[in-house]
Amino acid sequence: MHSSTRGGRSPLAHYDSIFKTYYHQNLECGPAKLYLEDALKSLFVPAYYIFLKDSRSELRTRYALNALFMFVVTALSIILFSLGSEAVSSDVLSGILWVVIFFSSMSGLSRTFVSEEERGTVATLQLLTRPTPVYVGKLIFNFFLTLSLNVVISLLYLLLINNFVIQSPAIFWTTIVLGSAAIASASTIIAAIIAKANTKGTLYPVLSFPIMLPLLMTVMNATRLATEGAFFAEALGEFQILISYTVVITTASIVLFEYVWKD
Amino acid sequence: MKQITLSIESISKEFNRRIIFENISFSLSQKDSLAITGRNGSGKSTLAKILCGLLTPTKGKISLSMNEKEIPAADIHRHIGLVSPYITMYDEFSGMENLLVFAHIRNLGSAADGDPERLLRQFGIYERRNDEVRTYSSGMKQRLKYAAAMLHHPEILILDEPTANLDEEGAATVHKLMRVQTGVGILIIATNDAKDLKFAVHNIDLNKVNSVA
C-alpha cells in the first residue's frame, strides 16, 4: 500500500517531528518555565492582593494616615515657628527635612503589622498564604505610603521654608524615591518584629535609628548636593548606596520574616 | 481520588517551661474524625493551633501527606480550614469583601468563582453580605468564619468550639457540614459539647492524654 509523503517524509515521520517539538517545548522546557511562572504567581498574586487589602483598609480606617498627617503638620509648624526669620544654611535644612521624614515614618509605618496584631487578624492571614507574600505585600504598601508622605512633606517644606531652595531637582526627587524605598524596606521588617512586643510605641524608633543611620546620612548628603546644584553624576555614589541598602535589607528581611511571622 | 494523611508523632508543647501536653501521637486519614476534649486550659486550642501550623510544637513532628507524598510545612494552609474563636475577620470590610479578599490572597483564581455567594447563602448571611462585619452579631461572625474556612474546599477541617455563638439553625448547618466532611476528608473538633462529639469517631482527652492509632 502506498502512502502519501510530504517533502519526501512519511506522514508518520511528520507527526513524529510534531510530537518531538511538542514534547521538547512542553515537557522538557515546559515544566521549568511553568514552575517559574507558578512560583512568581504564588508570590506576587497574594502579595498584590495583600497590598490592595491594606490600601483599602487604610482608606477606610485611616489608622496610619491620621497619625502621619498630624505628625507632619505639627513638626513643620514647630520648625517654622522656631526658625522665624533666621537664615539657616542648606546643610542644616537638609538635615531637618530628613529628621521630619524619619519621625513621621516612625509614627505611622508600624501600623501595617501592629493593626493586624491588635485586631487579631494575624492568624487569619497566616492561614491564607505563606509568609513571603505577606512581607512583600506589606513592603509594597509601606513603600507607597512612605513615598506619598515624603512627597507631601517635601512640597510643604519647599513652600514653607524660605531658605530651602533645590538647585538640582533631579537629584532631589531621585533621593526622595530611593530614600522612600530604603525607609520602607527597613521599617517593614522592624514593624513586624515590634508588633509582637508589649512596648511597641517606644521600641520602634529605638530599633529603627541604628538600622537607618547609614541611610539617613546618605539621603542627607544627597539632599545637600541637590541644594548646592551639583551635577546628577556627582550624586551617583549616594544613589548606589541607597539601592544597595534597599536590596540588602529586603533580602535579609525576606529570610528573617518567616521566623518573625510564625510564633 | 486524593488520599490525605495527617500524622502526629510525639508532640509536646510548653509555654515558659509549663508543660501543656506531651507525647501526643496519632494518625488520621481520609474519612477519619477526631475529637479533642479536656477541661478549660488543658490545651485543646493549643493543639488545634499546632495542627494547622499556627504554633510550632516544642517537641515532635507533624506531617501531612497527599497520595503518600509529603506536603511541605509552608503549604499546609492550602489543605486546612480552621474555624476558631481566635480567627478574626476584617471588621472594616463587608462579609462578601472578606471572602473575596481571602479568595484572591489564596490565589484561587477562577476556582473560587461563585463560591463566596454559595457559601454566604449556605451559612445564612447572604442578605447581610454587603454590610460591614463590625455590624454583625457574634453568631453572624461565626457563620462568616465557616464560609471563609470552606472557601478553598479544605481536605482537613479543624473546628475549635464549633457551635459557639450559634443559634439552633446555625448549629444544625454546622452539624450538616461536619457530617459531609467526615465523608470526604478529615474532621477534627476541639470541644466538650456532647452534640458535637457525636460526629467524631476517635477521641483525645487531654486530661488523660490518650493517643489513638
Contacts between the chains, C-beta under 8 A, distances in Angstrom:
chain1	res1	chain2	res2	distance
A	41	B	107	6.7
A	42	B	107	6.1
A	45	B	104	7.4
A	45	B	107	4.7
A	46	B	104	7.6
A	46	B	105	4.7
A	46	B	106	7.3
A	46	B	107	5.6
A	49	B	101	6.6
A	49	B	104	3.9
A	49	B	105	4.9
A	50	B	105	6.1
A	52	B	101	8.0
A	52	B	104	7.8
A	53	B	90	7.5
A	53	B	101	5.1
A	53	B	105	7.3
A	56	B	93	7.6
A	57	B	90	6.6
A	57	B	92	5.7
A	57	B	93	7.4
A	60	B	92	4.5
A	61	B	92	5.3
A	119	B	88	6.0
A	119	B	90	7.7
A	119	B	91	7.0
A	120	B	86	6.6
A	120	B	88	4.0
A	121	B	88	5.0
A	121	B	89	7.7
A	121	B	90	6.2
A	123	B	49	7.8
A	123	B	54	5.5
A	123	B	84	7.8
A	123	B	86	5.6
A	123	B	87	5.7
A	123	B	88	7.5
A	124	B	87	5.4
A	124	B	88	5.9
A	124	B	89	7.1
A	124	B	90	8.0
A	124	B	148	7.8
A	125	B	105	7.8
A	126	B	53	7.6
A	126	B	54	5.8
A	126	B	77	7.3
A	127	B	52	6.6
A	127	B	53	8.0
A	127	B	54	7.2
A	127	B	77	5.1
A	127	B	80	7.2
A	127	B	82	5.9
A	127	B	87	7.4
A	128	B	77	6.8
A	128	B	102	5.9
A	128	B	105	4.6
A	128	B	106	5.7
A	129	B	77	7.0
A	129	B	105	5.4
A	129	B	106	6.7
A	129	B	107	7.6
A	130	B	74	5.1
A	130	B	75	7.6
A	130	B	77	7.7
A	131	B	74	7.8
A	133	B	105	7.6
A	262	B	53	7.9
A	262	B	54	7.9
A	262	B	56	6.6
A	263	B	54	7.1
A	263	B	55	5.0
A	263	B	56	6.2
